[in-house]
């Protein structure tokens, strides 16, 4: 599933969703552990194809330009990056705001619990729990 957001409940870069920038998981152990604590997936092991969409990052974490000093003139030149990148200290946030709702399944924002920790199949469990069977004691 390359270039699709791995955060449960988000449909960034899926067929009908608006295309959005995605970022790879860090290779550094400490940074990777911080990301894994934020991504609410049980027994989750990211691969080189696993991505998180830009919706989950504060705008200040995303670099869209870079600068360098021109050696001939000594001036600092700012250049727009062809592909935005994350700052090294970036950690995804898991918040649902109005601007993110277009990336979520219809009605999913009403089902989010107060805790950011959701199981991988939260939406499926929520649907199934509405149809639970009620067991009554037998008349013996």
N, C-alpha and C positions, 0 to 999 in steps of 0.2 A: 504494500500500500504506500508507495513512495509519494511524497509531497502532499500528504493528507494529515490533518491534525490528529494526534493520538489521544487527546484529552477527551474523556467520555462526555457525550452529550453535545459535542461540537461537530459541525459538518463543514468546517473550512476546507475548501478545495474539493468537495464532493460534487457530483454531477450537476445538481441544481443550485448549489450555493455559489455565492460570489467568490471569485478567486482572490486569494490573499497570500501574502508572503509567509513562508514557513522557515523554521530554523532547526538545525540538527542539534542533538544532545551534545553537551561538552564531553571531552575525553578525560579531563582532569577528574580525579576521584572525588575531591571535596565538592566541586561544583556539580558533578553528576549526582551525588547524594542529595544535595539541596534541591535539585530539579525533581528527583524521584520522590522526595517527601511532599512536594506540592502536587504532583500528578497523581490523582486518586485512582490508581489501578493496582489491584492485588497481584502479587507475584509477577510484577512487570519487569522485563529486561529489555531495554531499548537496543535496537540494532542500528546499523549505519543508515538504514532507510527510515527510521522512526523520526518524526518531525513534530514540532509544536508551532501553531500558527501565531502570527503577530498579535492577535487579539489578547493573548495571555501575557503580554509584556507591556510595561509602562513605556510610553513614547520616548522617555528620556534614555531608555536602555537601547534603543535602535539607532544606529549610526547610518545616516543617509548621505553624509559628505565626509571627506577626509581632507587634510591640508598637509602641505609640504613646503619647504623653503626652496625656491628656485636658486640653484647655485650660481647662475650667471648674474642675476639682478639682486639677489638677497631678499626678494619679496616673498611673503607667505602667500601661497596660492591655494584656494579652496576648490575642490573638485567634487562633483556629484558622483557617488558610487553607482556603478551599473546595477549592482545587487546590494540592497541594504544588509548590514551585518549587526550582530549584537556586541555590546560592550562586554569585556571579560567578566564583569561582576553581575551580569544579568541573571535574574532568576524569574521564572514565570510566576504570574499571579493568577489565582483562580477565582475571578469575580465575574458576576454576570451583571452587565450594565445595559442600558437601552441600546447602545450602539452595537452590542454583541448579539442581541436577540435574533437578528436576521440570520445568524449562523447556526441557531439551535433548532432542533425539531419543534414543530408546532406544539405549543402548550408545555414544553419542557421547563420553561422558566417558572411555571406554577408548581412544579413538582420538586424543585430543588429544596432539600432540607437546609436548616440553618448551618449545619456543619459542611465544610468544603469536601469532606471525605465521602465519596460515593463509590460503591462497588462498580466493577466493570459493566455489569448488566443491570444497573439501577433502573433504567426505563422499562426493561422487560419484567423485573421483579415487581415494580409498582403496578404494572398492568395485571400481572398474575395475581397479586394479593387482593385485588378487587373481586376476584372470582373464587376466593377460598371457600372450601366446603366447611360447613358447620357440623360438628359431630355432636350428637345428642346421646345421653346415656340410654342403654337398652332397658326395657321394662321386664326384668326377671324376677 
